[in-house]
Amino acid sequence: MKEALPLVWEALQVKVDRMIEQLGDKSPHVAKEDGIYDDMRHDWWTSGFWPGILWIMHEMTGKEHYKKAAWSWDEKFEKKMIEANNYHHDVGFQFLPTAIIKYKLTGDQDGKRRGLFAANFLTGRFNLAGQFLRAWNQEKIGWSIVDSSMNLSLLFWAAQESADPRFEHVGKAHADTVVEHFIREDGSVNHILSFDPRSGELIESLGGQGAGPQSSWSRGQAWALHGMANTYRYTGDTKYLHAARRVAHYFLACLPEDHVAHWDFRADESLEGLPRDTSAATCAASGLLELADALPSVEGALYRRAAERILLSLTQNYATWDQPEHEAILRGGTGNLPAGQNIDVSLIYGDYYYVEAIAKLLGWKNRIF
């Protein structure tokens, strides 16, 4: 992968420049067979990933047109906050790669204010009895999901920025719940857990976007791997590092020959014919690079080489370099197979973590999550 990096980075710049023209003001989530990204509302959970790509490209290149295209997204999210909306546990996905990276790169005080506002919102979703961040809205009062591992960085950033430890208290409490209840002994991961919202007692594991309650949904594995590695980076607590490594070892042991994860590692015995999920692959690759940086170079090399193998396969077999009309970077994502939604498609978060991981290989250090 190292030899290919300069060419990949050059191709990414061409691709993202074209995406700016193609996407315009769209808030993309899924591109299906026609290669055209949809346009979702601003409180949809994926709305931060496209501007996140733009901010990384700006920092890596210094080019102003990326900054210009990314600048207003956190303002749009704030406006939606004071209207009827469906913001929930995923505000980290929305404000970390927009408001907070904007503040870190430019010193924009509105970005800082919006980031702290989002952190307060997420903190308000904490269930004290069960020590978890509540998932979604409506009737799912006692549900929590492994995806929230990736939103904890919002709380740890807020604790550092404001010198208010309550954000870290909540972040570590939820991370402890992930370690205790979401990550199984073998390193596989539950997607959704149901708790009694009054007593905090664990009720059951739910299948969610995996094949079943005891299955191993690959993107859930990636969320836990990357999220626990991030939590270690912010806290320095080795139990999160050990948790990330346990999940990483399971993930790597389950990969097929081309190193790109199937949608679920336990959907059946053979996995033959099951769709892949390139978004799980990219998020895991970025998380593996976090692990590599957290460890001495000899230990970390294992994870770095694994990430490079994944990224090389994605680059060679799933990218759309030869399809200029295609608005996404990668094909082969799986959104929600049990619901029959978005199978073998392009997913904006798959694109984001691909860009993030490639940037890390090139030395990008200004991580936010």
BELTAQUI-V740006 format. One record per backbone hydrogen bond with DSSP energy under -0.5 kcal/mol. CO is the residue of the C=O (numbers start at 1). NH is the residue of the N-H. If there is no record, write none. Layout:
co:nh
CO:NH
CO:NH
//
This chain:
co:nh
1:5
2:5
4:8
5:9
6:10
7:11
8:12
9:13
10:14
11:15
12:16
13:17
14:18
15:19
16:20
17:21
18:22
19:23
20:24
23:26
26:28
27:40
29:348
30:38
31:346
32:35
35:37
35:327
36:32
41:44
44:47
46:49
46:50
47:51
48:52
49:53
50:54
51:55
52:56
53:57
54:58
55:59
56:60
57:61
58:62
63:66
63:67
64:68
65:69
66:70
67:71
70:73
72:76
73:77
74:78
75:79
76:80
77:81
78:82
79:82
80:83
88:91
89:92
90:93
90:94
91:95
92:96
95:98
95:100
96:101
98:102
99:103
100:104
101:105
102:106
102:108
103:107
108:112
109:113
110:114
111:115
112:116
113:117
114:118
115:119
116:120
117:121
118:122
119:123
120:124
122:125
123:126
125:134
126:128
127:131
127:132
132:127
132:134
137:140
139:141
140:143
142:195
143:135
144:193
145:148
146:149
147:150
148:151
148:152
149:152
151:154
151:155
152:155
152:156
153:157
154:158
155:159
156:160
157:161
158:162
159:163
163:165
164:167
165:169
166:170
167:171
168:172
169:173
170:174
171:175
172:176
173:177
174:178
175:179
176:180
177:181
177:182
178:182
178:183
182:184
182:190
184:187
188:184
191:146
192:206
193:144
193:195
194:203
194:204
195:197
196:200
201:196
204:194
206:192
207:210
212:215
216:265
217:221
218:222
219:223
220:224
221:225
222:226
223:227
224:228
225:229
226:230
227:231
228:232
229:233
230:234
231:235
232:236
236:238
237:240
237:241
238:242
239:243
240:244
241:245
242:246
243:247
244:248
245:249
246:250
247:251
248:252
249:253
250:254
251:254
251:255
252:255
256:259
259:261
261:277
263:218
263:219
264:267
271:274
275:263
277:281
278:282
279:283
280:284
281:285
282:286
283:287
284:288
285:289
286:290
287:291
288:292
289:293
290:294
291:295
292:295
296:300
297:301
299:302
299:303
300:304
301:305
302:306
303:307
304:308
305:309
306:310
307:311
308:312
309:313
310:314
311:315
312:316
313:317
314:318
314:319
318:331
320:323
323:326
329:320
332:278
333:344
333:345
336:341
337:340
341:336
342:335
345:333
346:31
347:350
347:351
348:352
349:353
350:354
351:355
352:356
353:357
354:358
355:359
356:360
357:361
358:362
359:364
360:363
365:367
//
